[in-house]
Every structure is written in structure tokens, then in C-alpha cells.
């Protein structure tokens, strides 16, 4: 097999990362660059699209220079991108306003408008999810209601990574995994949902063409290829939303496998061969990266962020979390009957409640810092198990969990997750922080014919570490008791959170 190279661009909220891989998934070049998030009003979260493009070009150049590869052997490029955003472009492809991001909190009223216009029954029929303020449809409605002059001029609406695609190829295109979270896609049939578009009065011509994740959507513009020193036939494939791309990057591409990431937020992804729906509406059902596959996805807003907050306040010198892990081990299972609810910034799955707040429940005079430390790590994992519970009750039963993200560096947390989930926990033998970029590059490999399918590519490329963290059955039974207690706390405290937030303070 001749040597080929592929670029994976991972467009995150805080930075973009470009990683270059050979056809065996080996990293040969990497570069990243941060850019700002703007919040002109309380709760708003926006970015400049030009910042994405400029950072993408600079990181591609730097990664290519660092790699020292023969650039004529670069065959493809794939994207991984932050989900649920909105980019408004005019007829010439110019941005009309800053992009509204996934974590923007202005759309509560717009979401209710969308719910009234479309109806959750119609959303559930096509999008497989009820109206949610974080999804793109609510952002579109917000612009329509609050900035009608911009909405009137909007001739193209794109998701963040698809704006980069447009700048690099000139094509208005998206792919099924990212489009699933717009609430405008017919998720079972993997195409725009005409009934939803008609009700929202959105012309399908304003939306990009929908592709499968590994399909070629276009090629680098000649001037872009020349600037990067690349051949004119570098193919650009659909790519994937960040969590779907990370799942590909750790080999979670078929039923029976699940992924848990613990970064700033925490996510659980599980794959299904059917577009199954969580009837209790706790997790999203979205398209997956291979035709005829879908995935459940749920997120905990403040997973690693809860531990970072705790470290900053109580272990400010423990930058590598070494003392935190030692103290958590020293406490004991159940943290001496102390439970932490990790809702620092509200919660997504399964509660979808921006008013929810973090709490220590059961705190007494005999608890110490070690107990609180362990309670934080256990509470985050209970919240992730909430998502896994929804997946299981919806008809998909993973037989193991692959773990990645910053939390996977903790051997204690790996075993804790196995004990709380009641499932073996495995780790990919790779730099898990680059899983999204690898997933995007794998999709480019498949699209250009390097491999026949995503599954074949992952079987060849993804290697697992030898260690396996198996659940201790006695501990799992004990954690079941604590988890059931944790699960009852939010419904009992929901109104209290709202009441407290409504009290005016200086």
C-alpha cells in the first residue's frame, strides 16, 4: 500500500486543531490555535466566523510544515465540529452576524415559539427529539424574531464546521450527524424534513445539501490548495459532529459499543442499527457516520468542569490532579454517605433544565475534604449513568464502554466508572484528546477509497490498551443504592433551584 495522508480538522468552541495522519492512523503533524468567545449580553455565546477560517488556515500550514511529509500524497480532509450553532450568510457568502454557538442561552423564548409553531409531536416524528433551546431551530427562530433585517438578508444557513467547508471548497454542504441536531432533519430518512421547514417557513434552498459523513462533498479550491502547497484533487468529505467524530476516533461505530468522554462537559454515545427513540426524552437520537446507523447522545454540562471548579477552589496548586486522585481513593465508596449533584451551569441530559444547580447533599460535621473530593467524582459519574440508563431503557444495551477525554487519565476514575456503570471500561491506545480529529480523518480515508467502510477502517486503525477495568460486583451493588438516591434528588429539588434563583441579591 502506497503512503497517503489525511487531515482531520477539529473545530472546537475554544480552539481549532489540525492533525495529519497517515492511512494507518499514525499522527505525523499537529497544530492548534485558540480564538475568543464573545458574550455581548448575559448568557450569549458567539464567535467570529473569520476567526475559525484564519485559525484553520494557520494550523493547516503549521501542521503540514511540522510533518515534513510529501504534500502530493495528501488525499483527503475531514471535519469534526462543535454542534448546534448557526451561521447566517448573505447571497455572496458573507457572514451577516457572529455565529450563535451551541452553549448560547438566549433562546428559551424562541424555543417556546418553535414548539408552538411546529409542535413536539411533529418534531418527535421527524427529528426524534422535542423542541430544545440549545438546538439550531430555536436559534433560527431567535434571529427571525429579534433581528428580522438579518433574517431577511440570510440566503444560506450553515453549521460551524460547514462554514469552514464553504470557505475551503466553495460548496454549501453538511452531513447527517451534525444536521440531526438542527431539529430540521428527518432523522430516520436522513434528509431535510419538509413538514418542519414548511411550518417554520424555511426555504430548503437556504439550507446546505445533506451528505453522509464519508461522502465527498467537494474539493479544495485551487487557490486554497496552492496556498497550502497541496494538490488540486484533495477531497473534502462530510465529516461529523464532534461527539460522533470522537466516537469514530475510538472505534465506537457499531451496536454494543459505547463511548464516555469526560472533558469540560461529559458525554455518552451509544450506537444503534435503528433510529430508536427515548420515549422519556432524556437523550438525543441522531444519525451516525455510516448509512443505516444512528446513535444516542446525552451530555452533562459540568463534568470535568465540576472537578476543575473544585480544584481551583480547594486544590489550587494541584494542576495535574494528583492529590485529588489520592484523596478520592482515601475516602471510600459513597464518600461516607455524601452525594454531589454536578449542575454548576444547569443541566442537559436528562433534565434539560438551565435552572438546576450543583449541590452537596448529606454534608455533616464528620466529612472532610477527601470525602467531598470523592463525592464530586462520583456525582459526575452518576450523572453520566443517567444518560446510560436512558440508552438502556430505549433498547440499546452496550457490553462495554470506551473512555476518553481528560478524565480518562485518572486510573481511579476508570475503575469508578466501571463500578458505577456495571460495565467493563476500555481505553483506546492513542492520544484520546485527538479522537475527534482522527475520526474526521478516518471518514476522509473511507471517502477516498482507502477503506471500504468506517467499520473496516476502525478495525484496522483503532487499537485498545491491554488493561481492562472490570466492575467489582459488590461495589456495583452498593453504588446502585447511591445512584438510586442520587436519581431521586433532582425531582425533589427542581422547584427549590428555581426559587433560589428568583431571589434578588445585590
ROBA-339104 format. One line per field, with one value per residue (C-alpha): chain; x, z, y. Coordinates in pm, 1 decimal, decimal comma. Layout:
REM ROBA-339104
kette: (A  ...) .
x: (X  ...) .
z: (Z  ...) .
y: (Y  ...) .
END
This chain:
REM ROBA-339104
kette: (A  A  A  A  A  A  A  A  A  A  A  A  A  A  A  A  A  A  A  A  A  A  A  A  A  A  A  A  A  A  A  A  A  A  A  A  A  A  A  A  A  A  A  A  A  A  A  A  A  A  A  A  A  A  A  A  A  A  A  A  A  A  A  A  A  A  A  A  A  A  A  A  A  A  A  A  A  A  A  A  A  A  A  A  A  A  A  A  A  A  A  A  A  A  A  A  A  A  A  A  A  A  A  A  A  A  A  A  A  A  A  A  A  A  A  A  A  A  A  A  A  A  A  A  A  A  A  A  A  A  A  A  A  A  A  A  A  A  A  A  A  A  A  A  A  A  A  A  A  A  A  A  A  A  A  A  A  A  A  A  A  A  A  A  A  A  A  A  A  A  A  A  A  A  A  A  A  A  A  A  A  A  A  A  A  A  A  A  A  A  A  A  A  A  A  A  A  A  A  A  A  A  A  A  A  A  A  A  A  A  A  A  A  A  A  A  A  A  A  A  A  A  A  A  A  A  A  A  A  A  A  A  A  A  A  A  A  A  A  A  A  A  A  A  A  A  A  A  A  A  A  A  A  A  A  A  A  A  A  A  A  A  A  A  A  A  A  A  A  A  A  A  A  A  A  A  A  A  A  A  A  A  A  A  A  A  A  A  A  A  A  A  A  A  A  A  A  A  A  A  A  A  A  A  A  A  A  A  A  A  A  A  A  A  A  A  A  A  A  A  A  A  A  A  A  A  A  A  A  A  A  A  A  A  A  A  A  A  A  A  A  A  A  A  A  A  A  A  A  A  A  A  A  A  A  A  A  A  A  A  A  A  A  A  A  A  A  A  A  A  A  A  A  A  A  A  A  A  A  A  A  A  A  A  A  A  A  A  A  A  A  A  A  A  A  A  A  A  A  A  A  A  A  A  A  A  A  A  A  A  A  A  A  A  A  A  A  A  A  A  A  A  A  A  A  A  A  A  A  A  A  A  A  A  A  A  A  A  A  A  A  A  A  A  A  A  A  A  A  A  A  A  A  A  A  A  A  A  A  A  A  A  A  A  A  A  A  A  A  A  A  A  A  A  A  A  A  A  A  A  A  A  A  A  A  A  A  A  A  A  A  A  A  A  A  A  A  A  A  A  A  A  A  A  A  A) .
x: (0,0  145,0  170,7  -117,6  -200,0  -523,6  -608,2  -852,7  -976,0  -1145,4  -1335,5  -1399,0  -1552,2  -1221,9  -981,9  -930,8  -691,1  -545,9  -391,2  -232,6  -248,2  -115,7  -350,5  -276,3  -391,1  -43,4  -8,1  257,5  175,7  -37,2  -114,2  -384,6  -493,0  -737,4  -991,1  -1224,8  -1587,6  -1794,2  -2078,5  -2226,8  -2524,6  -2570,9  -2587,6  -2496,8  -2217,5  -2090,1  -1782,3  -1649,0  -1653,5  -1339,7  -1156,6  -1238,1  -1116,0  -794,9  -710,1  -786,3  -550,6  -272,1  -296,9  -306,0  8,1  183,9  87,5  196,7  528,8  585,1  506,8  766,5  553,1  536,6  233,0  147,8  39,9  -231,3  -556,8  -836,9  -966,3  -1244,5  -1409,4  -1513,4  -1711,5  -1897,0  -2268,7  -2597,6  -2457,9  -2592,1  -2406,6  -2610,8  -2465,9  -2586,1  -2619,3  -2244,4  -2148,1  -2056,6  -2137,0  -2423,5  -2356,3  -2138,8  -2219,8  -2450,6  -2293,2  -2428,7  -2399,7  -2582,5  -2860,9  -3076,4  -3323,5  -3565,6  -3849,6  -3760,3  -3776,5  -4131,0  -4220,5  -4084,6  -4272,8  -4594,1  -4528,2  -4424,2  -4540,6  -4342,4  -4544,7  -4409,2  -4056,9  -4071,1  -4198,3  -3908,3  -3630,1  -3687,9  -3637,3  -3873,7  -3805,2  -3490,6  -3347,4  -2992,6  -3071,0  -3035,3  -3406,9  -3452,7  -3155,3  -3303,1  -3630,7  -3447,2  -3281,4  -3615,0  -3793,9  -3520,4  -3308,6  -3556,7  -3333,9  -3056,9  -3300,2  -3435,4  -3084,0  -2994,9  -2958,5  -2751,9  -2764,4  -2473,8  -2339,9  -1995,3  -1780,1  -1980,2  -1885,2  -1522,9  -1614,9  -1769,8  -1458,4  -1225,2  -1430,8  -1698,9  -1968,9  -2276,0  -2296,1  -2349,1  -2373,3  -2621,9  -2471,8  -2446,6  -2770,4  -2952,4  -2913,6  -3068,7  -3419,2  -3483,1  -3372,2  -3588,4  -3353,3  -3494,9  -3473,9  -3159,7  -3291,3  -3441,4  -3789,5  -4018,8  -4308,7  -4093,6  -3944,0  -4287,9  -4422,1  -4119,8  -4136,3  -3776,9  -3692,7  -3489,5  -3268,5  -3134,9  -3006,3  -2698,8  -2714,4  -2709,3  -2445,2  -2340,5  -2035,7  -1786,7  -1921,4  -1709,1  -1880,2  -1620,1  -1251,1  -1019,7  -1042,2  -736,3  -623,8  -655,3  -464,5  -192,5  -162,9  -122,9  106,8  -139,4  -258,0  -580,5  -756,2  -763,6  -1113,9  -1323,1  -1576,0  -1882,6  -1709,3  -1910,2  -2033,9  -1773,8  -1915,2  -1984,4  -1632,2  -1481,9  -1682,9  -1528,7  -1188,1  -1216,5  -1392,4  -1748,0  -1917,9  -2140,9  -2402,0  -2271,1  -2014,6  -2049,5  -1825,9  -1792,5  -1592,0  -1506,6  -1380,4  -1529,8  -1862,8  -1926,9  -2090,8  -2223,1  -2262,6  -2406,9  -2466,2  -2778,7  -2879,7  -3226,1  -3345,5  -3467,3  -3630,2  -3611,8  -3981,3  -3896,2  -3699,7  -3384,1  -3127,7  -3093,1  -3133,3  -2909,8  -2772,7  -2437,3  -2148,1  -2238,2  -2562,0  -2825,8  -2669,8  -2785,9  -2665,7  -2794,3  -2618,5  -2652,7  -2434,5  -2359,8  -2287,5  -2033,9  -1849,5  -1477,1  -1570,1  -1709,3  -1377,5  -1187,9  -1404,4  -1337,7  -964,1  -944,5  -1111,3  -965,9  -653,5  -520,4  -166,3  -273,7  -255,8  -226,6  -499,1  -255,8  -353,4  -719,9  -698,2  -508,0  -766,1  -1059,0  -911,6  -856,3  -1223,6  -1410,7  -1709,5  -2007,1  -1784,9  -1927,1  -2285,4  -2219,1  -2365,2  -2269,7  -2507,0  -2287,9  -2520,8  -2293,4  -2426,2  -2767,9  -2802,6  -2862,9  -2942,4  -3160,8  -3319,7  -3270,2  -3302,3  -3090,0  -3207,9  -3055,7  -2758,3  -2484,0  -2527,7  -2361,2  -2633,7  -2577,4  -2287,0  -2215,3  -1953,8  -1757,5  -1696,8  -1361,0  -1204,6  -1131,2  -1497,3  -1602,5  -1342,0  -1465,4  -1827,9  -1758,2  -1609,1  -1886,8  -2158,7  -2028,2  -2031,3  -2385,7  -2495,8  -2330,1  -2503,6  -2834,4  -2764,3  -2659,1  -2981,5  -3184,6  -2992,0  -3055,8  -3424,8  -3458,0  -3345,5  -2968,3  -2751,2  -2377,2  -2149,8  -1853,8  -1765,3  -1467,4  -1344,3  -1160,5  -1105,4  -912,2  -1094,1  -960,6  -612,8  -727,7  -689,4  -916,3  -1189,4  -1165,7  -1238,3  -1500,5  -1686,1  -1675,7  -1813,1  -2092,3  -2189,1  -2156,6  -1971,3  -1610,1  -1422,6  -1164,5  -921,1  -804,0  -426,9  -393,3  -395,4  -764,3  -765,2  -724,2  -1006,3  -1227,3  -957,6  -877,3  -1245,2  -1266,1  -954,7  -1090,3  -1403,7  -1178,8  -994,4  -1322,3  -1449,1  -1137,0  -1139,7  -854,7  -1102,1  -1436,0  -1625,7  -1593,2  -1613,1  -1327,2  -1114,0  -1171,1  -1095,9  -763,5  -666,0  -809,1  -611,5  -717,0  -486,8  -434,5  -578,1  -949,1  -1133,8  -1397,2  -1673,1  -1646,9  -1990,3  -2016,8  -1920,3  -2160,7  -2446,0  -2353,0  -2324,1  -2668,1  -2809,6  -2628,9  -2726,6  -3094,0  -3070,7  -2894,2  -3162,8  -3438,7  -3268,2  -3328,2  -3708,9  -3732,9  -3518,8  -3624,8  -3856,7  -3609,2  -3344,3  -3586,1  -3700,0  -3346,0  -3250,1  -3551,8  -3441,6  -3286,3  -2939,5  -2721,5) .
z: (0,0  -101,6  159,8  182,8  428,9  561,6  750,7  1041,3  1140,1  1480,8  1521,3  1892,9  2098,4  2236,2  1960,2  1633,7  1599,5  1274,6  1292,1  998,9  992,2  760,9  635,2  944,3  1178,5  1291,0  1378,5  1172,5  1232,7  1469,3  1539,0  1730,4  1782,3  2021,5  1940,5  2155,0  2254,1  2273,8  2519,8  2443,2  2667,7  2970,0  2857,6  2494,4  2331,2  1988,0  1766,3  1456,2  1157,0  1020,5  1334,7  1250,3  893,3  977,3  1252,7  1022,1  755,2  1002,5  1177,0  847,3  732,6  1064,3  1084,1  726,4  789,4  1109,9  944,2  668,1  450,8  73,8  27,8  -306,5  -110,1  86,3  -37,6  184,3  458,2  710,7  970,5  1329,6  1463,7  1752,5  1711,3  1712,6  1610,6  1348,2  1076,8  870,6  528,1  257,5  -111,2  -161,8  129,4  367,1  737,6  843,9  1216,7  1457,4  1478,2  1764,6  1949,6  2098,4  2456,1  2393,8  2649,0  2483,3  2311,4  2585,9  2447,7  2086,6  2171,0  2300,1  1980,6  1774,3  1991,0  1927,2  1551,4  1484,4  1782,3  1968,7  1801,9  1461,5  1599,2  1751,4  1421,3  1215,3  1437,3  1707,0  1971,9  2119,8  2089,5  2282,2  2336,0  2255,3  1911,0  1589,8  1511,8  1820,7  1717,1  1369,8  1528,5  1759,1  1464,3  1280,0  1580,1  1707,8  1405,2  1113,7  892,0  919,6  869,9  555,3  407,6  503,2  191,3  346,0  696,2  796,3  1097,6  1222,6  1058,0  737,6  720,0  710,1  433,8  235,4  272,9  171,4  -113,2  -213,0  -150,3  70,5  226,2  554,8  670,2  863,2  1214,0  1252,7  1064,0  1308,8  1586,5  1388,6  1451,9  1081,3  966,1  905,2  1111,8  1018,5  646,3  664,4  466,0  542,5  695,9  455,0  700,0  965,6  708,8  578,5  928,7  1012,5  668,1  584,3  214,8  168,5  -74,8  223,5  379,1  261,0  73,1  308,2  260,4  450,4  672,0  448,0  119,0  -78,4  -69,5  -280,2  -329,8  -206,1  -409,8  -638,4  -458,5  -117,7  -237,3  -379,1  -57,9  141,0  -112,9  -167,8  -488,5  -653,2  -602,0  -219,1  -141,2  139,7  296,6  507,4  838,6  1161,1  1465,2  1741,7  1950,2  1650,1  1518,5  1858,3  1859,7  1523,8  1660,3  1937,6  1726,9  1862,9  1527,0  1577,9  1831,6  2160,5  2195,0  2388,6  2448,9  2756,7  2731,5  3032,3  2936,4  3035,7  2974,1  2975,5  2702,2  2649,2  2292,5  2202,8  1851,6  1714,2  1380,9  1422,4  1490,0  1838,4  2048,3  2420,5  2498,7  2815,2  2602,2  2811,7  2532,9  2168,1  1882,9  1594,3  1271,0  1294,0  1048,5  845,0  646,2  840,3  1176,4  1443,9  1789,7  2125,2  2273,0  2606,4  2775,2  3130,6  3120,6  3404,6  3418,7  3422,1  3484,4  3827,1  3922,6  3780,0  3987,0  4298,4  4226,0  4166,5  4498,7  4723,0  4547,9  4354,6  4339,1  4219,2  3847,7  3744,7  3985,1  4157,1  4516,5  4417,0  4298,2  4611,5  4838,3  4647,8  4695,1  5065,2  5126,1  5025,6  4813,3  4870,4  5025,2  5368,7  5251,8  5074,4  4726,9  4484,4  4211,2  3926,4  3789,8  3810,7  3485,9  3463,8  3301,1  2963,8  2966,5  3117,7  3279,5  3021,9  3297,4  3291,3  3645,1  3800,3  4026,9  4193,8  4549,9  4816,8  4984,3  5314,5  5429,8  5802,1  6057,6  6013,1  5639,1  5523,9  5200,7  5091,2  5112,1  4918,8  4652,1  4602,5  4608,1  4318,3  4104,4  4198,1  4135,2  3785,1  3711,8  3849,0  3612,0  3320,8  3428,9  3398,2  3024,4  3006,3  3187,0  2920,3  2646,7  2807,0  2861,6  2496,6  2370,9  2327,4  2572,6  2539,3  2653,1  2727,3  2746,4  2582,4  2778,3  2650,4  2735,9  3022,4  3285,1  3128,2  3256,1  3606,8  3678,2  3979,8  3761,2  3510,9  3782,7  3943,0  3611,4  3573,5  3925,2  3886,2  3529,9  3594,1  3261,8  3160,7  3077,6  2797,5  2670,1  2313,7  2270,3  2137,4  2233,8  2320,1  2305,7  1927,8  1885,5  1702,5  1452,4  1396,7  1342,0  1083,1  907,4  907,9  732,8  469,5  427,6  363,3  128,7  -87,2  -105,3  135,3  320,1  211,8  524,4  850,3  1038,3  835,8  883,8  1261,2  1289,5  1116,6  1286,5  1639,9  1890,1  2251,2  2554,1  2724,8  3058,8  3116,0  3415,3  3521,3  3768,1  4123,7  4171,7  4543,2  4484,5  4190,0  4414,0  4673,4  4407,5  4277,8  4613,6  4599,0  4233,6  4311,7  4589,7  4351,4  4088,6  4327,2  4430,0  4119,8  4101,2  4470,9  4440,1  4097,7  4230,5  4502,1  4241,0  4059,2  4382,7  4493,9  4156,9  4165,1  4489,8  4413,0  4551,1  4542,7) .
y: (0,0  336,5  606,1  854,0  1132,1  1280,8  1597,9  1599,7  1947,1  1959,8  2288,3  2328,2  2606,5  2732,3  2633,9  2452,7  2161,8  2027,0  1680,7  1497,8  1116,6  851,0  579,2  369,3  645,0  748,4  1117,7  1292,5  1659,7  1866,6  2231,2  2416,5  2775,4  2940,1  3210,5  3420,0  3366,5  3684,5  3746,4  4090,3  4014,7  3789,1  3427,4  3496,0  3297,2  3398,5  3369,6  3541,5  3307,7  3473,6  3360,6  2998,2  3033,6  3219,1  2971,6  2677,2  2807,3  2880,4  2542,4  2352,4  2532,4  2473,2  2105,1  2045,3  2221,1  2024,1  1691,5  1720,3  1491,5  1480,6  1705,8  1548,3  1240,6  1423,1  1267,4  1393,0  1619,0  1569,4  1792,8  1742,3  2033,7  2191,7  2122,1  2315,5  2655,9  2894,3  3086,4  3336,4  3424,2  3662,7  3572,7  3627,9  3401,6  3684,1  3645,1  3872,4  3842,4  3648,1  3278,7  3179,8  2885,5  2564,0  2693,4  3020,6  3068,3  3336,5  3103,5  2996,4  3209,9  3128,5  2758,7  2800,4  2987,3  2697,6  2448,8  2644,4  2672,4  2312,4  2107,6  1845,8  1570,7  1678,1  1720,6  1371,3  1225,1  1360,0  1499,9  1231,6  1498,3  1761,0  2132,5  2219,7  2569,9  2458,5  2319,4  2518,7  2560,3  2779,7  2994,2  3040,2  3149,2  3390,9  3564,9  3575,9  3731,1  3962,4  4054,8  4044,2  4260,0  3997,5  3710,5  3878,1  3901,8  3541,0  3325,7  3045,5  2894,0  2673,0  2487,8  2594,4  2325,2  2362,2  2729,2  2615,4  2370,0  2656,0  2872,6  2589,6  2438,6  2689,4  2426,7  2470,5  2124,2  1945,9  1585,6  1377,9  1371,9  1749,3  1815,9  1584,0  1842,0  2127,5  1982,8  2034,5  1688,1  1383,2  1168,8  824,0  908,0  1125,8  1424,2  1766,5  1736,7  1923,8  1944,7  2114,5  2353,0  2446,9  2514,1  2731,8  2897,5  2799,8  2758,3  2439,0  2632,8  2827,7  2503,5  2314,0  1984,8  1684,8  1412,1  1102,5  1154,6  974,2  1111,5  1356,8  1696,8  1878,4  1954,5  2226,9  2543,9  2575,6  2893,3  2724,0  2417,8  2642,3  2842,9  2519,2  2356,3  2072,3  1903,6  2023,7  1690,7  1686,9  1559,0  1705,4  1467,1  1537,5  1475,4  1460,8  1646,8  1648,4  1363,9  1140,3  1207,8  1123,2  800,5  707,3  804,3  544,4  279,6  317,6  264,0  -40,0  -161,1  -298,4  -23,3  299,3  598,1  816,9  1135,9  1348,3  1690,9  2024,5  1856,9  1484,2  1280,3  930,6  799,2  458,1  322,2  152,6  -0,4  151,1  507,8  419,7  691,3  759,9  797,1  991,7  1242,8  1227,5  1179,5  1277,0  1029,7  1137,9  992,9  815,2  820,1  510,5  474,0  280,7  364,5  608,3  699,3  810,7  1111,0  1283,3  1543,4  1651,1  2025,2  2037,1  1707,7  1777,0  2138,2  2040,4  1885,2  2183,1  2420,4  2209,0  2201,3  2577,3  2647,8  2376,6  2238,9  2541,6  2400,7  2053,5  2129,7  1762,6  1642,6  1405,1  1495,0  1498,0  1138,4  1032,4  1195,4  1043,6  697,5  767,1  843,8  528,2  422,2  650,6  921,8  838,3  899,9  1227,9  1296,2  1573,2  1696,5  1833,0  2101,7  2407,0  2556,4  2394,4  2055,2  1899,5  1526,3  1402,1  1710,1  1988,6  2246,1  2563,1  2644,1  2331,3  2398,7  2198,4  2074,8  1866,3  1659,8  1483,2  1701,2  1664,2  1764,6  1441,0  1487,4  1617,8  1741,1  1383,2  1287,2  1596,5  1521,8  1167,3  1283,4  1521,0  1241,2  1000,1  1259,6  1332,4  960,5  918,9  1195,9  1015,7  696,4  886,2  902,4  537,7  442,3  625,5  443,9  107,7  175,0  280,1  -59,2  -47,0  -241,4  -171,3  -452,0  -223,2  145,3  311,4  611,6  916,3  1282,1  1437,5  1228,9  909,3  999,2  904,3  533,9  579,3  730,2  443,8  189,5  413,4  432,0  52,2  7,9  264,1  163,0  -209,7  -244,3  -302,2  18,8  14,5  275,8  333,1  311,0  664,9  1030,4  1044,4  1423,9  1389,2  1137,0  1388,1  1478,6  1109,8  1032,6  1310,3  1181,2  823,5  949,7  1109,2  779,3  598,3  868,5  849,9  469,8  394,1  167,7  25,5  128,2  319,3  -10,6  -161,9  147,4  148,0  -224,1  -162,3  163,0  165,2  -39,2  -83,5  -90,3  -422,1  -314,5  -359,4  -217,1  -468,2  -380,4  -509,7  -670,0  -588,2  -227,2  -207,7  -321,7  -58,5  211,5  112,8  223,1  557,0  605,1  546,5  807,1  1047,4  988,4  1099,7  1423,9  1638,2  1588,3  1671,1  1985,6  2116,4  2386,3  2482,5  2564,4  2793,3  2958,6  3033,0  3184,1  3413,8  3578,4  3917,3  3987,3  4295,5) .
END
